[in-house]
Amino acid sequence: MNQKRACIYPKDIQRITGRSERYGRKLLQDIRNYFDKEPHQFITVVEFAEYSGIQVDIVNQYIVD
């Protein structure tokens, strides 16, 4: 079974955007604030796609397990 991860990490954002991993950490924090999540909660691929305006299937292409 070849399933993708449900959550997204700064390294994934780095691959998608071409920006630094530090930018990815900052963006995840911004997304947590946007969705009113606690610091320990994960950001899903769907939430990232909604926030960034990038389609979910495009985001999934960049996720490496």
mmCIF file of the N, C-alpha and C atoms, coordinates in Angstrom:
data_MODEL
# 
_entry.id   MODEL 
# 
loop_
_atom_site.group_PDB 
_atom_site.id 
_atom_site.type_symbol 
_atom_site.label_atom_id 
_atom_site.label_alt_id 
_atom_site.label_comp_id 
_atom_site.label_asym_id 
_atom_site.label_entity_id 
_atom_site.label_seq_id 
_atom_site.pdbx_PDB_ins_code 
_atom_site.Cartn_x 
_atom_site.Cartn_y 
_atom_site.Cartn_z 
_atom_site.occupancy 
_atom_site.B_iso_or_equiv 
_atom_site.pdbx_formal_charge 
_atom_site.auth_seq_id 
_atom_site.auth_comp_id 
_atom_site.auth_asym_id 
_atom_site.auth_atom_id 
_atom_site.pdbx_PDB_model_num 
ATOM 1   N N  . MET A 1 1  ? 0.839  -1.177 0.000  1.00 0.00 ? 1  MET A N  1 
ATOM 2   C CA . MET A 1 1  ? 0.000  0.000  0.000  1.00 0.00 ? 1  MET A CA 1 
ATOM 3   C C  . MET A 1 1  ? 0.887  1.244  0.000  1.00 0.00 ? 1  MET A C  1 
ATOM 4   N N  . ASN A 1 2  ? 0.692  2.098  -0.944 1.00 0.00 ? 2  ASN A N  1 
ATOM 5   C CA . ASN A 1 2  ? 1.529  3.288  -1.096 1.00 0.00 ? 2  ASN A CA 1 
ATOM 6   C C  . ASN A 1 2  ? 0.734  4.526  -0.698 1.00 0.00 ? 2  ASN A C  1 
ATOM 7   N N  . GLN A 1 3  ? 0.698  4.804  0.611  1.00 0.00 ? 3  GLN A N  1 
ATOM 8   C CA . GLN A 1 3  ? -0.040 5.958  1.102  1.00 0.00 ? 3  GLN A CA 1 
ATOM 9   C C  . GLN A 1 3  ? 0.911  7.102  1.408  1.00 0.00 ? 3  GLN A C  1 
ATOM 10  N N  . LYS A 1 4  ? 0.424  8.288  1.227  1.00 0.00 ? 4  LYS A N  1 
ATOM 11  C CA . LYS A 1 4  ? 1.184  9.488  1.563  1.00 0.00 ? 4  LYS A CA 1 
ATOM 12  C C  . LYS A 1 4  ? 0.903  9.869  3.013  1.00 0.00 ? 4  LYS A C  1 
ATOM 13  N N  . ARG A 1 5  ? 1.763  10.686 3.558  1.00 0.00 ? 5  ARG A N  1 
ATOM 14  C CA . ARG A 1 5  ? 1.552  11.202 4.909  1.00 0.00 ? 5  ARG A CA 1 
ATOM 15  C C  . ARG A 1 5  ? 0.375  12.162 4.923  1.00 0.00 ? 5  ARG A C  1 
ATOM 16  N N  . ALA A 1 6  ? -0.237 12.296 6.085  1.00 0.00 ? 6  ALA A N  1 
ATOM 17  C CA . ALA A 1 6  ? -1.372 13.215 6.235  1.00 0.00 ? 6  ALA A CA 1 
ATOM 18  C C  . ALA A 1 6  ? -0.904 14.607 6.635  1.00 0.00 ? 6  ALA A C  1 
ATOM 19  N N  . CYS A 1 7  ? 0.265  14.695 7.294  1.00 0.00 ? 7  CYS A N  1 
ATOM 20  C CA . CYS A 1 7  ? 0.743  15.990 7.764  1.00 0.00 ? 7  CYS A CA 1 
ATOM 21  C C  . CYS A 1 7  ? 1.935  16.458 6.931  1.00 0.00 ? 7  CYS A C  1 
ATOM 22  N N  . ILE A 1 8  ? 2.198  17.736 7.021  1.00 0.00 ? 8  ILE A N  1 
ATOM 23  C CA . ILE A 1 8  ? 3.249  18.348 6.208  1.00 0.00 ? 8  ILE A CA 1 
ATOM 24  C C  . ILE A 1 8  ? 4.306  18.938 7.137  1.00 0.00 ? 8  ILE A C  1 
ATOM 25  N N  . TYR A 1 9  ? 5.551  18.877 6.708  1.00 0.00 ? 9  TYR A N  1 
ATOM 26  C CA . TYR A 1 9  ? 6.696  19.327 7.496  1.00 0.00 ? 9  TYR A CA 1 
ATOM 27  C C  . TYR A 1 9  ? 7.448  20.438 6.764  1.00 0.00 ? 9  TYR A C  1 
ATOM 28  N N  . PRO A 1 10 ? 8.302  21.171 7.485  1.00 0.00 ? 10 PRO A N  1 
ATOM 29  C CA . PRO A 1 10 ? 9.051  22.267 6.846  1.00 0.00 ? 10 PRO A CA 1 
ATOM 30  C C  . PRO A 1 10 ? 9.866  21.823 5.626  1.00 0.00 ? 10 PRO A C  1 
ATOM 31  N N  . LYS A 1 11 ? 10.406 20.613 5.654  1.00 0.00 ? 11 LYS A N  1 
ATOM 32  C CA . LYS A 1 11 ? 11.192 20.126 4.519  1.00 0.00 ? 11 LYS A CA 1 
ATOM 33  C C  . LYS A 1 11 ? 10.314 19.966 3.272  1.00 0.00 ? 11 LYS A C  1 
ATOM 34  N N  . ASP A 1 12 ? 9.068  19.558 3.471  1.00 0.00 ? 12 ASP A N  1 
ATOM 35  C CA . ASP A 1 12 ? 8.128  19.456 2.348  1.00 0.00 ? 12 ASP A CA 1 
ATOM 36  C C  . ASP A 1 12 ? 7.859  20.835 1.754  1.00 0.00 ? 12 ASP A C  1 
ATOM 37  N N  . ILE A 1 13 ? 7.673  21.823 2.619  1.00 0.00 ? 13 ILE A N  1 
ATOM 38  C CA . ILE A 1 13 ? 7.427  23.190 2.149  1.00 0.00 ? 13 ILE A CA 1 
ATOM 39  C C  . ILE A 1 13 ? 8.644  23.712 1.401  1.00 0.00 ? 13 ILE A C  1 
ATOM 40  N N  . GLN A 1 14 ? 9.825  23.348 1.868  1.00 0.00 ? 14 GLN A N  1 
ATOM 41  C CA . GLN A 1 14 ? 11.055 23.752 1.182  1.00 0.00 ? 14 GLN A CA 1 
ATOM 42  C C  . GLN A 1 14 ? 11.080 23.182 -0.238 1.00 0.00 ? 14 GLN A C  1 
ATOM 43  N N  . ARG A 1 15 ? 10.695 21.915 -0.394 1.00 0.00 ? 15 ARG A N  1 
ATOM 44  C CA . ARG A 1 15 ? 10.667 21.302 -1.726 1.00 0.00 ? 15 ARG A CA 1 
ATOM 45  C C  . ARG A 1 15 ? 9.631  21.971 -2.626 1.00 0.00 ? 15 ARG A C  1 
ATOM 46  N N  . ILE A 1 16 ? 8.464  22.282 -2.061 1.00 0.00 ? 16 ILE A N  1 
ATOM 47  C CA . ILE A 1 16 ? 7.365  22.854 -2.848 1.00 0.00 ? 16 ILE A CA 1 
ATOM 48  C C  . ILE A 1 16 ? 7.678  24.280 -3.290 1.00 0.00 ? 16 ILE A C  1 
ATOM 49  N N  . THR A 1 17 ? 8.172  25.101 -2.370 1.00 0.00 ? 17 THR A N  1 
ATOM 50  C CA . THR A 1 17 ? 8.339  26.530 -2.647 1.00 0.00 ? 17 THR A CA 1 
ATOM 51  C C  . THR A 1 17 ? 9.729  26.907 -3.135 1.00 0.00 ? 17 THR A C  1 
ATOM 52  N N  . GLY A 1 18 ? 10.723 26.074 -2.820 1.00 0.00 ? 18 GLY A N  1 
ATOM 53  C CA . GLY A 1 18 ? 12.091 26.438 -3.174 1.00 0.00 ? 18 GLY A CA 1 
ATOM 54  C C  . GLY A 1 18 ? 12.709 27.400 -2.187 1.00 0.00 ? 18 GLY A C  1 
ATOM 55  N N  . ARG A 1 19 ? 12.020 27.679 -1.104 1.00 0.00 ? 19 ARG A N  1 
ATOM 56  C CA . ARG A 1 19 ? 12.520 28.571 -0.065 1.00 0.00 ? 19 ARG A CA 1 
ATOM 57  C C  . ARG A 1 19 ? 13.259 27.756 0.993  1.00 0.00 ? 19 ARG A C  1 
ATOM 58  N N  . SER A 1 20 ? 13.730 28.417 2.029  1.00 0.00 ? 20 SER A N  1 
ATOM 59  C CA . SER A 1 20 ? 14.513 27.745 3.061  1.00 0.00 ? 20 SER A CA 1 
ATOM 60  C C  . SER A 1 20 ? 13.622 26.937 3.999  1.00 0.00 ? 20 SER A C  1 
ATOM 61  N N  . GLU A 1 21 ? 14.251 26.033 4.756  1.00 0.00 ? 21 GLU A N  1 
ATOM 62  C CA . GLU A 1 21 ? 13.512 25.265 5.747  1.00 0.00 ? 21 GLU A CA 1 
ATOM 63  C C  . GLU A 1 21 ? 12.999 26.173 6.861  1.00 0.00 ? 21 GLU A C  1 
ATOM 64  N N  . ARG A 1 22 ? 13.752 27.211 7.160  1.00 0.00 ? 22 ARG A N  1 
ATOM 65  C CA . ARG A 1 22 ? 13.335 28.195 8.162  1.00 0.00 ? 22 ARG A CA 1 
ATOM 66  C C  . ARG A 1 22 ? 12.034 28.876 7.723  1.00 0.00 ? 22 ARG A C  1 
ATOM 67  N N  . TYR A 1 23 ? 11.922 29.190 6.449  1.00 0.00 ? 23 TYR A N  1 
ATOM 68  C CA . TYR A 1 23 ? 10.686 29.751 5.909  1.00 0.00 ? 23 TYR A CA 1 
ATOM 69  C C  . TYR A 1 23 ? 9.535  28.767 6.096  1.00 0.00 ? 23 TYR A C  1 
ATOM 70  N N  . GLY A 1 24 ? 9.825  27.480 5.918  1.00 0.00 ? 24 GLY A N  1 
ATOM 71  C CA . GLY A 1 24 ? 8.808  26.453 6.105  1.00 0.00 ? 24 GLY A CA 1 
ATOM 72  C C  . GLY A 1 24 ? 8.299  26.404 7.531  1.00 0.00 ? 24 GLY A C  1 
ATOM 73  N N  . ARG A 1 25 ? 9.199  26.546 8.497  1.00 0.00 ? 25 ARG A N  1 
ATOM 74  C CA . ARG A 1 25 ? 8.785  26.562 9.905  1.00 0.00 ? 25 ARG A CA 1 
ATOM 75  C C  . ARG A 1 25 ? 7.913  27.779 10.195 1.00 0.00 ? 25 ARG A C  1 
ATOM 76  N N  . LYS A 1 26 ? 8.293  28.920 9.659  1.00 0.00 ? 26 LYS A N  1 
ATOM 77  C CA . LYS A 1 26 ? 7.517  30.155 9.851  1.00 0.00 ? 26 LYS A CA 1 
ATOM 78  C C  . LYS A 1 26 ? 6.135  30.029 9.209  1.00 0.00 ? 26 LYS A C  1 
ATOM 79  N N  . LEU A 1 27 ? 6.091  29.451 8.026  1.00 0.00 ? 27 LEU A N  1 
ATOM 80  C CA . LEU A 1 27 ? 4.821  29.292 7.331  1.00 0.00 ? 27 LEU A CA 1 
ATOM 81  C C  . LEU A 1 27 ? 3.900  28.341 8.089  1.00 0.00 ? 27 LEU A C  1 
ATOM 82  N N  . LEU A 1 28 ? 4.450  27.262 8.635  1.00 0.00 ? 28 LEU A N  1 
ATOM 83  C CA . LEU A 1 28 ? 3.632  26.349 9.429  1.00 0.00 ? 28 LEU A CA 1 
ATOM 84  C C  . LEU A 1 28 ? 3.068  27.047 10.659 1.00 0.00 ? 28 LEU A C  1 
ATOM 85  N N  . GLN A 1 29 ? 3.862  27.912 11.266 1.00 0.00 ? 29 GLN A N  1 
ATOM 86  C CA . GLN A 1 29 ? 3.366  28.675 12.417 1.00 0.00 ? 29 GLN A CA 1 
ATOM 87  C C  . GLN A 1 29 ? 2.238  29.617 11.993 1.00 0.00 ? 29 GLN A C  1 
ATOM 88  N N  . ASP A 1 30 ? 2.398  30.265 10.846 1.00 0.00 ? 30 ASP A N  1 
ATOM 89  C CA . ASP A 1 30 ? 1.336  31.140 10.330 1.00 0.00 ? 30 ASP A CA 1 
ATOM 90  C C  . ASP A 1 30 ? 0.056  30.353 10.057 1.00 0.00 ? 30 ASP A C  1 
ATOM 91  N N  . ILE A 1 31 ? 0.197  29.147 9.519  1.00 0.00 ? 31 ILE A N  1 
ATOM 92  C CA . ILE A 1 31 ? -0.968 28.310 9.222  1.00 0.00 ? 31 ILE A CA 1 
ATOM 93  C C  . ILE A 1 31 ? -1.637 27.873 10.524 1.00 0.00 ? 31 ILE A C  1 
ATOM 94  N N  . ARG A 1 32 ? -0.847 27.529 11.548 1.00 0.00 ? 32 ARG A N  1 
ATOM 95  C CA . ARG A 1 32 ? -1.425 27.169 12.848 1.00 0.00 ? 32 ARG A CA 1 
ATOM 96  C C  . ARG A 1 32 ? -2.245 28.326 13.410 1.00 0.00 ? 32 ARG A C  1 
ATOM 97  N N  . ASN A 1 33 ? -1.722 29.527 13.295 1.00 0.00 ? 33 ASN A N  1 
ATOM 98  C CA . ASN A 1 33 ? -2.463 30.708 13.768 1.00 0.00 ? 33 ASN A CA 1 
ATOM 99  C C  . ASN A 1 33 ? -3.736 30.907 12.959 1.00 0.00 ? 33 ASN A C  1 
ATOM 100 N N  . TYR A 1 34 ? -3.649 30.725 11.648 1.00 0.00 ? 34 TYR A N  1 
ATOM 101 C CA . TYR A 1 34 ? -4.790 30.918 10.757 1.00 0.00 ? 34 TYR A CA 1 
ATOM 102 C C  . TYR A 1 34 ? -5.929 29.953 11.104 1.00 0.00 ? 34 TYR A C  1 
ATOM 103 N N  . PHE A 1 35 ? -5.579 28.692 11.380 1.00 0.00 ? 35 PHE A N  1 
ATOM 104 C CA . PHE A 1 35 ? -6.581 27.684 11.700 1.00 0.00 ? 35 PHE A CA 1 
ATOM 105 C C  . PHE A 1 35 ? -6.832 27.560 13.196 1.00 0.00 ? 35 PHE A C  1 
ATOM 106 N N  . ASP A 1 36 ? -6.253 28.464 13.984 1.00 0.00 ? 36 ASP A N  1 
ATOM 107 C CA . ASP A 1 36 ? -6.432 28.497 15.434 1.00 0.00 ? 36 ASP A CA 1 
ATOM 108 C C  . ASP A 1 36 ? -6.083 27.149 16.076 1.00 0.00 ? 36 ASP A C  1 
ATOM 109 N N  . LYS A 1 37 ? -4.892 26.641 15.748 1.00 0.00 ? 37 LYS A N  1 
ATOM 110 C CA . LYS A 1 37 ? -4.419 25.370 16.295 1.00 0.00 ? 37 LYS A CA 1 
ATOM 111 C C  . LYS A 1 37 ? -3.401 25.623 17.389 1.00 0.00 ? 37 LYS A C  1 
ATOM 112 N N  . GLU A 1 38 ? -3.247 24.632 18.238 1.00 0.00 ? 38 GLU A N  1 
ATOM 113 C CA . GLU A 1 38 ? -2.250 24.673 19.298 1.00 0.00 ? 38 GLU A CA 1 
ATOM 114 C C  . GLU A 1 38 ? -0.869 24.370 18.716 1.00 0.00 ? 38 GLU A C  1 
ATOM 115 N N  . PRO A 1 39 ? 0.195  24.788 19.391 1.00 0.00 ? 39 PRO A N  1 
ATOM 116 C CA . PRO A 1 39 ? 1.551  24.555 18.873 1.00 0.00 ? 39 PRO A CA 1 
ATOM 117 C C  . PRO A 1 39 ? 1.917  23.084 18.664 1.00 0.00 ? 39 PRO A C  1 
ATOM 118 N N  . HIS A 1 40 ? 1.305  22.181 19.419 1.00 0.00 ? 40 HIS A N  1 
ATOM 119 C CA . HIS A 1 40 ? 1.639  20.767 19.294 1.00 0.00 ? 40 HIS A CA 1 
ATOM 120 C C  . HIS A 1 40 ? 0.851  20.064 18.187 1.00 0.00 ? 40 HIS A C  1 
ATOM 121 N N  . GLN A 1 41 ? -0.127 20.725 17.597 1.00 0.00 ? 41 GLN A N  1 
ATOM 122 C CA . GLN A 1 41 ? -0.965 20.103 16.582 1.00 0.00 ? 41 GLN A CA 1 
ATOM 123 C C  . GLN A 1 41 ? -0.300 20.175 15.208 1.00 0.00 ? 41 GLN A C  1 
ATOM 124 N N  . PHE A 1 42 ? -0.531 19.136 14.417 1.00 0.00 ? 42 PHE A N  1 
ATOM 125 C CA . PHE A 1 42 ? 0.041  19.049 13.078 1.00 0.00 ? 42 PHE A CA 1 
ATOM 126 C C  . PHE A 1 42 ? -0.792 19.818 12.068 1.00 0.00 ? 42 PHE A C  1 
ATOM 127 N N  . ILE A 1 43 ? -0.151 20.178 10.954 1.00 0.00 ? 43 ILE A N  1 
ATOM 128 C CA . ILE A 1 43 ? -0.835 20.798 9.817  1.00 0.00 ? 43 ILE A CA 1 
ATOM 129 C C  . ILE A 1 43 ? -1.006 19.725 8.754  1.00 0.00 ? 43 ILE A C  1 
ATOM 130 N N  . THR A 1 44 ? -2.222 19.554 8.265  1.00 0.00 ? 44 THR A N  1 
ATOM 131 C CA . THR A 1 44 ? -2.475 18.545 7.246  1.00 0.00 ? 44 THR A CA 1 
ATOM 132 C C  . THR A 1 44 ? -2.151 19.101 5.858  1.00 0.00 ? 44 THR A C  1 
ATOM 133 N N  . VAL A 1 45 ? -2.032 18.184 4.922  1.00 0.00 ? 45 VAL A N  1 
ATOM 134 C CA . VAL A 1 45 ? -1.782 18.568 3.530  1.00 0.00 ? 45 VAL A CA 1 
ATOM 135 C C  . VAL A 1 45 ? -2.944 19.407 3.012  1.00 0.00 ? 45 VAL A C  1 
ATOM 136 N N  . VAL A 1 46 ? -4.154 19.051 3.390  1.00 0.00 ? 46 VAL A N  1 
ATOM 137 C CA . VAL A 1 46 ? -5.344 19.785 2.933  1.00 0.00 ? 46 VAL A CA 1 
ATOM 138 C C  . VAL A 1 46 ? -5.336 21.217 3.479  1.00 0.00 ? 46 VAL A C  1 
ATOM 139 N N  . GLU A 1 47 ? -4.967 21.373 4.753  1.00 0.00 ? 47 GLU A N  1 
ATOM 140 C CA . GLU A 1 47 ? -4.907 22.713 5.341  1.00 0.00 ? 47 GLU A CA 1 
ATOM 141 C C  . GLU A 1 47 ? -3.830 23.552 4.660  1.00 0.00 ? 47 GLU A C  1 
ATOM 142 N N  . PHE A 1 48 ? -2.672 22.942 4.400  1.00 0.00 ? 48 PHE A N  1 
ATOM 143 C CA . PHE A 1 48 ? -1.615 23.670 3.702  1.00 0.00 ? 48 PHE A CA 1 
ATOM 144 C C  . PHE A 1 48 ? -2.078 24.090 2.318  1.00 0.00 ? 48 PHE A C  1 
ATOM 145 N N  . ALA A 1 49 ? -2.739 23.183 1.609  1.00 0.00 ? 49 ALA A N  1 
ATOM 146 C CA . ALA A 1 49 ? -3.221 23.489 0.266  1.00 0.00 ? 49 ALA A CA 1 
ATOM 147 C C  . ALA A 1 49 ? -4.244 24.619 0.295  1.00 0.00 ? 49 ALA A C  1 
ATOM 148 N N  . GLU A 1 50 ? -5.137 24.582 1.256  1.00 0.00 ? 50 GLU A N  1 
ATOM 149 C CA . GLU A 1 50 ? -6.144 25.645 1.373  1.00 0.00 ? 50 GLU A CA 1 
ATOM 150 C C  . GLU A 1 50 ? -5.490 26.991 1.654  1.00 0.00 ? 50 GLU A C  1 
ATOM 151 N N  . TYR A 1 51 ? -4.532 27.012 2.572  1.00 0.00 ? 51 TYR A N  1 
ATOM 152 C CA . TYR A 1 51 ? -3.873 28.257 2.961  1.00 0.00 ? 51 TYR A CA 1 
ATOM 153 C C  . TYR A 1 51 ? -3.026 28.819 1.816  1.00 0.00 ? 51 TYR A C  1 
ATOM 154 N N  . SER A 1 52 ? -2.297 27.936 1.120  1.00 0.00 ? 52 SER A N  1 
ATOM 155 C CA . SER A 1 52 ? -1.357 28.395 0.101  1.00 0.00 ? 52 SER A CA 1 
ATOM 156 C C  . SER A 1 52 ? -2.001 28.593 -1.268 1.00 0.00 ? 52 SER A C  1 
ATOM 157 N N  . GLY A 1 53 ? -3.153 27.969 -1.481 1.00 0.00 ? 53 GLY A N  1 
ATOM 158 C CA . GLY A 1 53 ? -3.796 28.070 -2.787 1.00 0.00 ? 53 GLY A CA 1 
ATOM 159 C C  . GLY A 1 53 ? -3.245 27.083 -3.799 1.00 0.00 ? 53 GLY A C  1 
ATOM 160 N N  . ILE A 1 54 ? -2.423 26.152 -3.356 1.00 0.00 ? 54 ILE A N  1 
ATOM 161 C CA . ILE A 1 54 ? -1.866 25.110 -4.224 1.00 0.00 ? 54 ILE A CA 1 
ATOM 162 C C  . ILE A 1 54 ? -2.778 23.889 -4.125 1.00 0.00 ? 54 ILE A C  1 
ATOM 163 N N  . GLN A 1 55 ? -3.061 23.258 -5.258 1.00 0.00 ? 55 GLN A N  1 
ATOM 164 C CA . GLN A 1 55 ? -3.951 22.104 -5.262 1.00 0.00 ? 55 GLN A CA 1 
ATOM 165 C C  . GLN A 1 55 ? -3.341 20.938 -4.494 1.00 0.00 ? 55 GLN A C  1 
ATOM 166 N N  . VAL A 1 56 ? -4.198 20.154 -3.841 1.00 0.00 ? 56 VAL A N  1 
ATOM 167 C CA . VAL A 1 56 ? -3.756 19.047 -2.997 1.00 0.00 ? 56 VAL A CA 1 
ATOM 168 C C  . VAL A 1 56 ? -2.940 18.032 -3.789 1.00 0.00 ? 56 VAL A C  1 
ATOM 169 N N  . ASP A 1 57 ? -3.360 17.715 -5.013 1.00 0.00 ? 57 ASP A N  1 
ATOM 170 C CA . ASP A 1 57 ? -2.616 16.717 -5.788 1.00 0.00 ? 57 ASP A CA 1 
ATOM 171 C C  . ASP A 1 57 ? -1.217 17.208 -6.145 1.00 0.00 ? 57 ASP A C  1 
ATOM 172 N N  . ILE A 1 58 ? -1.040 18.485 -6.325 1.00 0.00 ? 58 ILE A N  1 
ATOM 173 C CA . ILE A 1 58 ? 0.297  19.039 -6.592 1.00 0.00 ? 58 ILE A CA 1 
ATOM 174 C C  . ILE A 1 58 ? 1.144  18.941 -5.331 1.00 0.00 ? 58 ILE A C  1 
ATOM 175 N N  . VAL A 1 59 ? 0.567  19.253 -4.188 1.00 0.00 ? 59 VAL A N  1 
ATOM 176 C CA . VAL A 1 59 ? 1.305  19.149 -2.910 1.00 0.00 ? 59 VAL A CA 1 
ATOM 177 C C  . VAL A 1 59 ? 1.727  17.700 -2.683 1.00 0.00 ? 59 VAL A C  1 
ATOM 178 N N  . ASN A 1 60 ? 0.841  16.759 -2.938 1.00 0.00 ? 60 ASN A N  1 
ATOM 179 C CA . ASN A 1 60 ? 1.147  15.338 -2.724 1.00 0.00 ? 60 ASN A CA 1 
ATOM 180 C C  . ASN A 1 60 ? 2.287  14.844 -3.603 1.00 0.00 ? 60 ASN A C  1 
ATOM 181 N N  . GLN A 1 61 ? 2.500  15.459 -4.749 1.00 0.00 ? 61 GLN A N  1 
ATOM 182 C CA . GLN A 1 61 ? 3.603  15.064 -5.622 1.00 0.00 ? 61 GLN A CA 1 
ATOM 183 C C  . GLN A 1 61 ? 4.957  15.362 -4.967 1.00 0.00 ? 61 GLN A C  1 
ATOM 184 N N  . TYR A 1 62 ? 5.014  16.354 -4.106 1.00 0.00 ? 62 TYR A N  1 
ATOM 185 C CA . TYR A 1 62 ? 6.276  16.766 -3.488 1.00 0.00 ? 62 TYR A CA 1 
ATOM 186 C C  . TYR A 1 62 ? 6.535  16.076 -2.157 1.00 0.00 ? 62 TYR A C  1 
ATOM 187 N N  . ILE A 1 63 ? 5.556  15.374 -1.627 1.00 0.00 ? 63 ILE A N  1 
ATOM 188 C CA . ILE A 1 63 ? 5.735  14.719 -0.335 1.00 0.00 ? 63 ILE A CA 1 
ATOM 189 C C  . ILE A 1 63 ? 6.502  13.417 -0.545 1.00 0.00 ? 63 ILE A C  1 
ATOM 190 N N  . VAL A 1 64 ? 7.627  13.308 0.150  1.00 0.00 ? 64 VAL A N  1 
ATOM 191 C CA . VAL A 1 64 ? 8.474  12.120 0.079  1.00 0.00 ? 64 VAL A CA 1 
ATOM 192 C C  . VAL A 1 64 ? 8.440  11.442 1.432  1.00 0.00 ? 64 VAL A C  1 
ATOM 193 N N  . ASP A 1 65 ? 8.155  10.165 1.434  1.00 0.00 ? 65 ASP A N  1 
ATOM 194 C CA . ASP A 1 65 ? 8.101  9.423  2.708  1.00 0.00 ? 65 ASP A CA 1 
ATOM 195 C C  . ASP A 1 65 ? 9.476  9.024  3.170  1.00 0.00 ? 65 ASP A C  1 
# 
